[in-house]
Amino acid sequence: MLQSTCQSDQHQFSRRRWLGTAAAGAAAVALPVFDPAVHAAALQRSAKQVLFIWLDGGISQLESWDPKPNTEFGGPFRAISTSVPGIHVSELLPQTAQQMQHLAIVRSLCTQDNAHSSGVDRIQRGDPKDRGVVYPYFGSAVTKLLGPNASGLPPYVWIKPLSGGFMHKDAGFLGPQYGSLAFGDGKPPQNLLQHANVSDQSLQERMEIRAFADRQYARGRPAASTEANGFVYSMGLELMQRRQLFDESTFAPADVQRYGTHDLGRHMLLAKRMLEAGVQFVKVNSYGWDTHGDNFNGSWSLVRRFDQPFAALISDLAASGLLDQVLVIAMSEFGRTPRVNGHLGRDHWPEAWSLCMAGAGVRRGIAVGSTSDKGTWVTSQPYDIGHMFHTWFSALGINSRETAWDNQGQPLPIAHEDCHPVTELLS
């Protein structure tokens, strides 16, 4: 089934011998500075969800959200009109351009860090001040703050082209229970099917034995690891009952064609199904965006491949009404240099880049911020990733100024206290 999160020195028995009971009750809402009961009740009523599309390596803002045609660094692609008068995007996004009435573009990101190894962590953790602890990724933070939902499914899933498993490191100091469950190539975890020789009654009896054994095992051991171990197995059991979610043969053929038969199209279509099933946080990864060489041919392929399923998903979420409760974010760890290098590529450029948002709590049909005529620098108010975390939390109904993490009695801000929500982006 799924990978256990216990360390090898915490037990002497096989990890597969432990299942544990559902840990929904242990998924407590973080302790806010004000009344925690009121805060938890309000969040439970909101039923907010997040779709986080991570374009790993760095999508070029000049070939997507902030084109600069007919300039020294603008490249060969035109800017095209969108469904919102006055807002233009790259011609590589023709389908997304027709969904602009649902979208909000931020063109004034300035995040400083130009390395993949540190930039990915910095962006997905919100770049909090160094307090000697590892902060959670945004997905872990959201599922902790929103608390358990009614779907029974894993709250934080990650659909990625590569191998899957339980990614407990995403959770930082929140503890491994708040890690992500990754589905490699959108496939369910291995060994998910119930063995033909095990009846439902026998499975239930085994569950009861494992629950008892898990309680015994938990005595005198760190709660974070034992709770997470039981949580992983209980999520595995739930996925056994819901394995039809992964059955691509049940997707409507018309949807498969609209989203695209390439990896990103298939994964975005699965992400939509996960959101419809009630998963709180769905992350979709796309790799290969680090276009140091041949940027223009690379962007021609990559951006157009993103355009198709992204536009289809936004259109579907808007038509079903889910866009009112799902916050959609599409971004990378940084953008690309305006100046083209000797390999016809664009290098790393965190000083002036863009992202796209939509959905819950977000104003629609706007572009916030601006860059210079060549795209080299931000000419409006620059925003760091801390501003985005405040904004995203606010869009989800979480007061990022008044809510604090409780790290074993140590109160910690959930977003960088020197930053603030970008009110222009909030509905």
HUTA-V31174 format. One record per pair of residues at least 6 apart in sequence whose C-alpha atoms are under 8 Angstrom apart, sorted by sequence separation. I is the first residue (numbers start at 1). J is the second residue. D is the distance in whole Angstrom. If there is no record, write none. Layout:
{{I & J & D} {I & J & D}}
This chain:
{{30 & 36 & 8} {61 & 67 & 7} {62 & 68 & 6} {68 & 74 & 5} {69 & 75 & 7} {70 & 76 & 8} {81 & 87 & 6} {82 & 88 & 6} {113 & 119 & 6} {149 & 155 & 8} {170 & 176 & 8} {171 & 177 & 7} {183 & 189 & 7} {259 & 265 & 5} {260 & 266 & 7} {275 & 281 & 8} {317 & 323 & 5} {318 & 324 & 8} {340 & 346 & 5} {341 & 347 & 7} {358 & 364 & 7} {371 & 377 & 5} {372 & 378 & 6} {393 & 399 & 7} {394 & 400 & 7} {405 & 411 & 5} {406 & 412 & 7} {29 & 36 & 8} {32 & 39 & 8} {67 & 74 & 7} {68 & 75 & 8} {69 & 76 & 7} {81 & 88 & 5} {82 & 89 & 7} {128 & 135 & 7} {148 & 155 & 7} {168 & 175 & 8} {169 & 176 & 7} {171 & 178 & 5} {259 & 266 & 7} {275 & 282 & 7} {291 & 298 & 7} {339 & 346 & 7} {340 & 347 & 8} {371 & 378 & 4} {372 & 379 & 6} {393 & 400 & 6} {404 & 411 & 6} {405 & 412 & 5} {69 & 77 & 7} {80 & 88 & 5} {81 & 89 & 7} {89 & 97 & 7} {168 & 176 & 5} {170 & 178 & 8} {171 & 179 & 5} {218 & 226 & 6} {274 & 282 & 7} {291 & 299 & 8} {338 & 346 & 7} {370 & 378 & 6} {371 & 379 & 5} {404 & 412 & 5} {405 & 413 & 6} {69 & 78 & 6} {79 & 88 & 6} {80 & 89 & 6} {88 & 97 & 8} {168 & 177 & 7} {170 & 179 & 5} {171 & 180 & 8} {217 & 226 & 8} {256 & 265 & 8} {259 & 268 & 7} {289 & 298 & 8} {314 & 323 & 7} {337 & 346 & 5} {369 & 378 & 8} {370 & 379 & 6} {371 & 380 & 7} {404 & 413 & 5} {405 & 414 & 6} {69 & 79 & 6} {79 & 89 & 5} {80 & 90 & 6} {125 & 135 & 6} {168 & 178 & 7} {169 & 179 & 6} {170 & 180 & 7} {256 & 266 & 7} {259 & 269 & 7} {336 & 346 & 5} {337 & 347 & 5} {369 & 379 & 8} {370 & 380 & 6} {390 & 400 & 6} {403 & 413 & 7} {404 & 414 & 6} {4 & 15 & 6} {29 & 40 & 6} {67 & 78 & 8} {68 & 79 & 7} {79 & 90 & 5} {80 & 91 & 5} {125 & 136 & 6} {126 & 137 & 8} {168 & 179 & 4} {271 & 282 & 6} {336 & 347 & 5} {337 & 348 & 6} {338 & 349 & 8} {369 & 380 & 5} {403 & 414 & 7} {62 & 74 & 7} {67 & 79 & 6} {78 & 90 & 6} {79 & 91 & 5} {125 & 137 & 4} {126 & 138 & 7} {143 & 155 & 6} {167 & 179 & 5} {168 & 180 & 6} {214 & 226 & 8} {271 & 283 & 8} {336 & 348 & 5} {337 & 349 & 5} {369 & 381 & 7} {401 & 413 & 8} {62 & 75 & 8} {77 & 90 & 7} {78 & 91 & 6} {124 & 137 & 5} {125 & 138 & 6} {143 & 156 & 7} {166 & 179 & 7} {167 & 180 & 5} {256 & 269 & 8} {271 & 284 & 7} {289 & 302 & 7} {335 & 348 & 6} {336 & 349 & 5} {369 & 382 & 8} {400 & 413 & 8} {63 & 77 & 7} {77 & 91 & 6} {80 & 94 & 8} {83 & 97 & 6} {124 & 138 & 6} {166 & 180 & 6} {167 & 181 & 6} {255 & 269 & 8} {334 & 348 & 7} {335 & 349 & 5} {336 & 350 & 8} {400 & 414 & 6} {77 & 92 & 8} {82 & 97 & 4} {83 & 98 & 5} {166 & 181 & 5} {167 & 182 & 7} {334 & 349 & 6} {335 & 350 & 6} {400 & 415 & 7} {81 & 97 & 7} {82 & 98 & 6} {83 & 99 & 7} {84 & 100 & 6} {121 & 137 & 8} {140 & 156 & 7} {165 & 181 & 6} {166 & 182 & 6} {214 & 230 & 7} {268 & 284 & 7} {334 & 350 & 5} {401 & 417 & 8} {80 & 97 & 8} {82 & 99 & 8} {83 & 100 & 5} {84 & 101 & 6} {139 & 156 & 6} {164 & 181 & 7} {165 & 182 & 5} {267 & 284 & 7} {333 & 350 & 8} {335 & 352 & 7} {336 & 353 & 8} {82 & 100 & 6} {83 & 101 & 6} {164 & 182 & 4} {165 & 183 & 7} {335 & 353 & 5} {163 & 182 & 8} {164 & 183 & 5} {165 & 184 & 8} {334 & 353 & 7} {335 & 354 & 7} {352 & 371 & 7} {163 & 183 & 7} {164 & 184 & 4} {67 & 88 & 8} {163 & 184 & 4} {164 & 185 & 8} {66 & 88 & 8} {67 & 89 & 6} {156 & 178 & 8} {158 & 180 & 6} {160 & 182 & 7} {162 & 184 & 5} {163 & 185 & 7} {264 & 286 & 7} {65 & 88 & 8} {66 & 89 & 6} {67 & 90 & 6} {156 & 179 & 7} {157 & 180 & 5} {158 & 181 & 6} {159 & 182 & 6} {160 & 183 & 6} {161 & 184 & 6} {162 & 185 & 6} {331 & 354 & 8} {332 & 355 & 8} {352 & 375 & 7} {65 & 89 & 5} {66 & 90 & 7} {156 & 180 & 5} {157 & 181 & 5} {158 & 182 & 4} {159 & 183 & 5} {160 & 184 & 5} {161 & 185 & 4} {165 & 189 & 7} {246 & 270 & 7} {331 & 355 & 5} {352 & 376 & 6} {64 & 89 & 6} {65 & 90 & 6} {156 & 181 & 6} {157 & 182 & 6} {158 & 183 & 6} {159 & 184 & 6} {160 & 185 & 6} {161 & 186 & 7} {164 & 189 & 7} {245 & 270 & 8} {330 & 355 & 6} {331 & 356 & 7} {351 & 376 & 8} {352 & 377 & 5} {390 & 415 & 6} {64 & 90 & 5} {157 & 183 & 7} {159 & 185 & 7} {160 & 186 & 7} {329 & 355 & 8} {330 & 356 & 5} {351 & 377 & 6} {352 & 378 & 5} {389 & 415 & 6} {390 & 416 & 8} {63 & 90 & 6} {64 & 91 & 8} {154 & 181 & 7} {159 & 186 & 5} {329 & 356 & 6} {330 & 357 & 6} {351 & 378 & 7} {394 & 421 & 7} {62 & 90 & 7} {64 & 92 & 7} {245 & 273 & 7} {329 & 357 & 5} {63 & 92 & 7} {64 & 93 & 7} {245 & 274 & 7} {328 & 357 & 5} {329 & 358 & 7} {386 & 415 & 6} {387 & 416 & 8} {390 & 419 & 7} {391 & 420 & 7} {392 & 421 & 8} {140 & 170 & 7} {141 & 171 & 8} {327 & 357 & 7} {328 & 358 & 5} {386 & 416 & 5} {390 & 420 & 6} {391 & 421 & 4} {139 & 170 & 8} {140 & 171 & 5} {327 & 358 & 6} {328 & 359 & 6} {390 & 421 & 5} {391 & 422 & 6} {395 & 426 & 6} {327 & 359 & 5} {328 & 360 & 8} {387 & 419 & 5} {389 & 421 & 8} {390 & 422 & 8} {391 & 423 & 8} {394 & 426 & 8} {395 & 427 & 8} {137 & 170 & 5} {326 & 359 & 5} {327 & 360 & 5} {361 & 394 & 8} {362 & 395 & 6} {386 & 419 & 6} {387 & 420 & 5} {388 & 421 & 7} {136 & 170 & 6} {137 & 171 & 6} {140 & 174 & 8} {144 & 178 & 7} {325 & 359 & 7} {326 & 360 & 5} {327 & 361 & 7} {361 & 395 & 4} {386 & 420 & 7} {387 & 421 & 5} {388 & 422 & 7} {391 & 425 & 8} {136 & 171 & 5} {137 & 172 & 7} {143 & 178 & 7} {323 & 358 & 8} {324 & 359 & 5} {325 & 360 & 5} {327 & 362 & 8} {360 & 395 & 6} {361 & 396 & 6} {384 & 419 & 8} {387 & 422 & 7} {391 & 426 & 7} {135 & 171 & 7} {136 & 172 & 4} {323 & 359 & 5} {324 & 360 & 5} {325 & 361 & 8} {338 & 374 & 7} {360 & 396 & 7} {361 & 397 & 8} {135 & 172 & 5} {136 & 173 & 7} {141 & 178 & 8} {323 & 360 & 6} {324 & 361 & 8} {338 & 375 & 6} {134 & 172 & 5} {135 & 173 & 6} {136 & 174 & 7} {140 & 178 & 5} {338 & 376 & 6} {133 & 172 & 8} {134 & 173 & 6} {135 & 174 & 8} {140 & 179 & 6} {337 & 376 & 8} {65 & 105 & 7} {133 & 173 & 7} {140 & 180 & 7} {265 & 305 & 8} {269 & 309 & 8} {66 & 107 & 7} {139 & 180 & 8} {264 & 305 & 7} {265 & 306 & 8} {268 & 309 & 6} {272 & 313 & 7} {65 & 107 & 7} {264 & 306 & 7} {268 & 310 & 8} {262 & 305 & 8} {265 & 308 & 8} {192 & 236 & 7} {265 & 309 & 5} {269 & 313 & 8} {264 & 309 & 7} {268 & 313 & 7} {194 & 240 & 7} {276 & 322 & 8} {177 & 224 & 7} {192 & 239 & 8} {193 & 240 & 6} {176 & 224 & 7} {177 & 225 & 8} {192 & 240 & 6} {260 & 308 & 7} {293 & 341 & 8} {296 & 344 & 8} {175 & 224 & 5} {176 & 225 & 7} {259 & 308 & 6} {260 & 309 & 7} {292 & 341 & 8} {294 & 343 & 6} {295 & 344 & 6} {296 & 345 & 7} {175 & 225 & 7} {177 & 227 & 7} {178 & 228 & 8} {258 & 308 & 7} {259 & 309 & 4} {293 & 343 & 5} {294 & 344 & 5} {295 & 345 & 4} {177 & 228 & 4} {258 & 309 & 7} {259 & 310 & 8} {292 & 343 & 7} {293 & 344 & 6} {294 & 345 & 5} {295 & 346 & 6} {176 & 228 & 6} {177 & 229 & 8} {292 & 344 & 8} {293 & 345 & 4} {175 & 228 & 8} {259 & 312 & 6} {292 & 345 & 4} {293 & 346 & 7} {177 & 231 & 7} {258 & 312 & 7} {259 & 313 & 8} {291 & 345 & 6} {292 & 346 & 5} {177 & 232 & 8} {188 & 243 & 7} {291 & 346 & 6} {292 & 347 & 5} {291 & 347 & 7} {368 & 424 & 7} {290 & 347 & 8} {368 & 425 & 7} {188 & 246 & 6} {57 & 116 & 7} {187 & 246 & 6} {186 & 246 & 7} {363 & 424 & 8} {363 & 425 & 5} {362 & 425 & 6} {363 & 426 & 5} {364 & 427 & 8} {362 & 426 & 5} {363 & 427 & 4} {327 & 392 & 8} {361 & 426 & 6} {362 & 427 & 5} {166 & 232 & 8} {361 & 427 & 5} {327 & 395 & 8} {327 & 396 & 7} {185 & 263 & 8} {186 & 266 & 8} {154 & 235 & 6} {186 & 267 & 6} {153 & 235 & 7} {185 & 267 & 7} {152 & 235 & 8} {186 & 270 & 7} {153 & 238 & 6} {152 & 238 & 7} {153 & 239 & 7} {48 & 146 & 8} {44 & 146 & 7} {47 & 149 & 7} {161 & 263 & 7} {43 & 146 & 6} {44 & 147 & 7} {43 & 147 & 8} {44 & 149 & 7} {40 & 146 & 7} {40 & 147 & 7} {160 & 267 & 8} {159 & 267 & 6} {159 & 271 & 7} {30 & 144 & 6} {29 & 144 & 6} {30 & 145 & 6} {28 & 144 & 7} {29 & 145 & 5} {27 & 144 & 7} {29 & 146 & 7} {29 & 147 & 5} {28 & 147 & 6} {27 & 147 & 6} {28 & 148 & 8} {27 & 148 & 6} {157 & 279 & 8} {25 & 148 & 8} {156 & 279 & 7} {159 & 282 & 7} {24 & 148 & 6} {155 & 279 & 5} {156 & 280 & 6} {157 & 281 & 6} {158 & 282 & 6} {159 & 283 & 6} {160 & 284 & 6} {161 & 285 & 7} {153 & 278 & 7} {154 & 279 & 7} {155 & 280 & 5} {156 & 281 & 5} {157 & 282 & 5} {158 & 283 & 5} {159 & 284 & 5} {160 & 285 & 5} {161 & 286 & 7} {151 & 277 & 7} {153 & 279 & 6} {155 & 281 & 6} {156 & 282 & 6} {157 & 283 & 6} {158 & 284 & 6} {159 & 285 & 6} {160 & 286 & 7} {161 & 287 & 8} {151 & 278 & 5} {156 & 283 & 8} {158 & 285 & 8} {150 & 278 & 8} {151 & 279 & 7} {149 & 278 & 8} {149 & 280 & 8} {143 & 280 & 7} {143 & 281 & 7} {142 & 281 & 7} {139 & 281 & 6} {139 & 282 & 8} {139 & 283 & 8} {5 & 166 & 8} {3 & 165 & 6} {4 & 166 & 8} {2 & 165 & 7} {3 & 166 & 6} {5 & 168 & 7} {2 & 166 & 7} {5 & 176 & 7} {21 & 207 & 8} {2 & 189 & 6} {20 & 207 & 8} {1 & 189 & 6} {2 & 190 & 8} {19 & 207 & 7} {1 & 190 & 6} {1 & 191 & 5} {20 & 210 & 6} {21 & 211 & 5} {1 & 192 & 6} {19 & 210 & 5} {20 & 211 & 4} {18 & 210 & 6} {19 & 211 & 7} {20 & 212 & 8} {17 & 210 & 7} {20 & 213 & 8} {21 & 214 & 8} {20 & 214 & 5} {18 & 213 & 7} {19 & 214 & 7} {20 & 215 & 8} {18 & 214 & 6} {26 & 227 & 7} {23 & 227 & 7} {23 & 228 & 8} {23 & 230 & 7} {24 & 231 & 8} {22 & 230 & 7} {23 & 231 & 5} {92 & 300 & 7} {20 & 229 & 7} {21 & 230 & 6} {22 & 231 & 6} {19 & 229 & 7} {20 & 230 & 4} {21 & 231 & 7} {93 & 303 & 7} {123 & 333 & 6} {10 & 221 & 8} {18 & 229 & 8} {19 & 230 & 5} {20 & 231 & 7} {23 & 234 & 8} {92 & 303 & 6} {93 & 304 & 6} {96 & 307 & 6} {18 & 230 & 7} {21 & 233 & 8} {22 & 234 & 5} {92 & 304 & 5} {95 & 307 & 6} {96 & 308 & 8} {99 & 311 & 6} {102 & 314 & 8} {120 & 332 & 8} {19 & 232 & 8} {20 & 233 & 7} {21 & 234 & 6} {22 & 235 & 8} {94 & 307 & 7} {95 & 308 & 6} {98 & 311 & 8} {120 & 333 & 5} {19 & 233 & 5} {20 & 234 & 7} {93 & 307 & 5} {96 & 310 & 7} {119 & 333 & 5} {18 & 233 & 8} {19 & 234 & 7} {92 & 307 & 7} {96 & 311 & 5} {99 & 314 & 7} {119 & 334 & 7} {95 & 311 & 6} {99 & 315 & 7} {102 & 318 & 8} {116 & 333 & 7} {6 & 225 & 6} {5 & 225 & 6} {6 & 226 & 7} {51 & 271 & 8} {76 & 296 & 8} {114 & 334 & 7} {75 & 296 & 8} {113 & 334 & 8} {6 & 228 & 8} {5 & 228 & 6} {6 & 229 & 6} {111 & 334 & 8} {4 & 228 & 8} {5 & 229 & 6} {51 & 275 & 8} {4 & 229 & 5} {49 & 275 & 7} {5 & 232 & 8} {4 & 232 & 7} {3 & 232 & 7} {4 & 233 & 8} {49 & 278 & 8} {52 & 281 & 8} {54 & 283 & 7} {56 & 285 & 7} {2 & 232 & 6} {49 & 279 & 7} {50 & 280 & 6} {51 & 281 & 6} {52 & 282 & 6} {53 & 283 & 6} {54 & 284 & 6} {55 & 285 & 6} {56 & 286 & 6} {57 & 287 & 7} {59 & 289 & 6} {2 & 233 & 7} {49 & 280 & 5} {50 & 281 & 5} {51 & 282 & 5} {52 & 283 & 5} {53 & 284 & 5} {54 & 285 & 5} {55 & 286 & 5} {56 & 287 & 5} {57 & 288 & 6} {58 & 289 & 5} {59 & 290 & 7} {1 & 233 & 7} {48 & 280 & 7} {49 & 281 & 6} {50 & 282 & 6} {51 & 283 & 6} {52 & 284 & 6} {53 & 285 & 6} {54 & 286 & 6} {55 & 287 & 6} {56 & 288 & 7} {57 & 289 & 5} {58 & 290 & 6} {51 & 284 & 8} {53 & 286 & 8} {56 & 289 & 6} {57 & 290 & 4} {58 & 291 & 8} {115 & 348 & 8} {174 & 407 & 7} {2 & 236 & 6} {55 & 289 & 7} {56 & 290 & 8} {57 & 291 & 8} {114 & 348 & 6} {173 & 407 & 7} {1 & 236 & 6} {114 & 349 & 6} {63 & 299 & 7} {114 & 350 & 6} {113 & 350 & 6} {112 & 350 & 5} {60 & 299 & 8} {64 & 303 & 7} {111 & 350 & 5} {112 & 351 & 6} {63 & 303 & 8} {110 & 350 & 6} {111 & 351 & 6} {109 & 350 & 8} {110 & 351 & 4} {109 & 351 & 7} {110 & 352 & 5} {109 & 352 & 5} {110 & 353 & 7} {59 & 303 & 8} {108 & 352 & 6} {109 & 353 & 5} {107 & 352 & 7} {108 & 353 & 6} {109 & 354 & 6} {107 & 353 & 6} {108 & 354 & 6} {109 & 355 & 8} {107 & 354 & 4} {106 & 354 & 5} {107 & 355 & 7} {105 & 354 & 7} {106 & 355 & 5} {105 & 355 & 6} {106 & 356 & 6} {105 & 356 & 5} {106 & 357 & 8} {138 & 389 & 8} {142 & 393 & 8} {104 & 356 & 6} {105 & 357 & 6} {103 & 356 & 7} {104 & 357 & 5} {145 & 398 & 8} {103 & 357 & 6} {104 & 358 & 6} {103 & 358 & 5} {102 & 358 & 6} {103 & 359 & 8} {102 & 359 & 7} {104 & 362 & 7} {127 & 385 & 7} {128 & 386 & 7} {104 & 363 & 7} {126 & 385 & 6} {127 & 386 & 6} {103 & 363 & 8} {104 & 364 & 6} {107 & 367 & 7} {108 & 368 & 7} {126 & 386 & 5} {103 & 364 & 5} {104 & 365 & 6} {105 & 366 & 6} {106 & 367 & 6} {107 & 368 & 6} {108 & 369 & 5} {102 & 364 & 5} {103 & 365 & 5} {104 & 366 & 5} {105 & 367 & 5} {106 & 368 & 5} {107 & 369 & 5} {108 & 370 & 6} {123 & 385 & 6} {126 & 388 & 8} {101 & 364 & 6} {102 & 365 & 6} {103 & 366 & 7} {104 & 367 & 6} {105 & 368 & 6} {106 & 369 & 6} {107 & 370 & 6} {108 & 371 & 7} {126 & 389 & 6} {74 & 338 & 7} {100 & 364 & 8} {101 & 365 & 4} {104 & 368 & 7} {107 & 371 & 7} {73 & 338 & 5} {100 & 365 & 6} {101 & 366 & 8} {73 & 339 & 5} {100 & 366 & 8} {73 & 340 & 7} {110 & 378 & 7} {109 & 378 & 8} {108 & 378 & 5} {108 & 379 & 8} {59 & 331 & 8} {108 & 380 & 7} {110 & 382 & 6} {111 & 383 & 8} {58 & 331 & 8} {59 & 332 & 6} {108 & 381 & 7} {109 & 382 & 6} {110 & 383 & 6} {111 & 384 & 5} {58 & 332 & 5} {61 & 335 & 6} {62 & 336 & 8} {108 & 382 & 5} {109 & 383 & 5} {110 & 384 & 5} {111 & 385 & 6} {51 & 326 & 7} {53 & 328 & 8} {55 & 330 & 7} {57 & 332 & 7} {58 & 333 & 6} {59 & 334 & 8} {60 & 335 & 5} {61 & 336 & 7} {108 & 383 & 6} {109 & 384 & 6} {49 & 325 & 6} {50 & 326 & 5} {51 & 327 & 6} {52 & 328 & 6} {53 & 329 & 6} {54 & 330 & 6} {55 & 331 & 6} {56 & 332 & 6} {57 & 333 & 7} {58 & 334 & 5} {59 & 335 & 6} {60 & 336 & 5} {62 & 338 & 7} {109 & 385 & 8} {48 & 325 & 5} {49 & 326 & 5} {50 & 327 & 5} {51 & 328 & 5} {52 & 329 & 5} {53 & 330 & 5} {54 & 331 & 6} {55 & 332 & 5} {56 & 333 & 7} {57 & 334 & 8} {58 & 335 & 5} {59 & 336 & 7} {60 & 337 & 8} {47 & 325 & 7} {48 & 326 & 6} {49 & 327 & 6} {50 & 328 & 6} {51 & 329 & 6} {52 & 330 & 6} {53 & 331 & 6} {54 & 332 & 6} {58 & 336 & 7} {46 & 325 & 8} {48 & 327 & 8} {50 & 329 & 8} {87 & 366 & 8} {87 & 367 & 7} {84 & 365 & 6} {84 & 366 & 8} {60 & 346 & 8} {66 & 353 & 8} {128 & 415 & 6} {129 & 416 & 7} {66 & 354 & 7} {127 & 415 & 8} {128 & 416 & 5} {65 & 354 & 6} {126 & 415 & 7} {127 & 416 & 7} {128 & 417 & 8} {58 & 348 & 7} {65 & 355 & 7} {126 & 416 & 7} {65 & 356 & 8} {61 & 353 & 6} {60 & 353 & 8} {61 & 354 & 6} {74 & 374 & 7} {73 & 374 & 6} {71 & 373 & 8} {72 & 374 & 7} {73 & 375 & 8} {71 & 374 & 6} {68 & 373 & 7} {68 & 374 & 6} {68 & 375 & 7} {66 & 375 & 8} {48 & 360 & 7} {62 & 375 & 8} {104 & 425 & 7} {49 & 396 & 8} {48 & 396 & 6} {46 & 396 & 8} {46 & 397 & 8} {43 & 397 & 7} {43 & 398 & 8} {34 & 402 & 7} {33 & 402 & 6} {34 & 403 & 8} {32 & 402 & 7} {33 & 403 & 6} {32 & 403 & 4} {33 & 404 & 6} {31 & 403 & 7} {32 & 404 & 5} {31 & 404 & 6} {32 & 405 & 7} {30 & 404 & 7} {31 & 405 & 6} {30 & 405 & 6} {31 & 406 & 6} {30 & 406 & 6}}
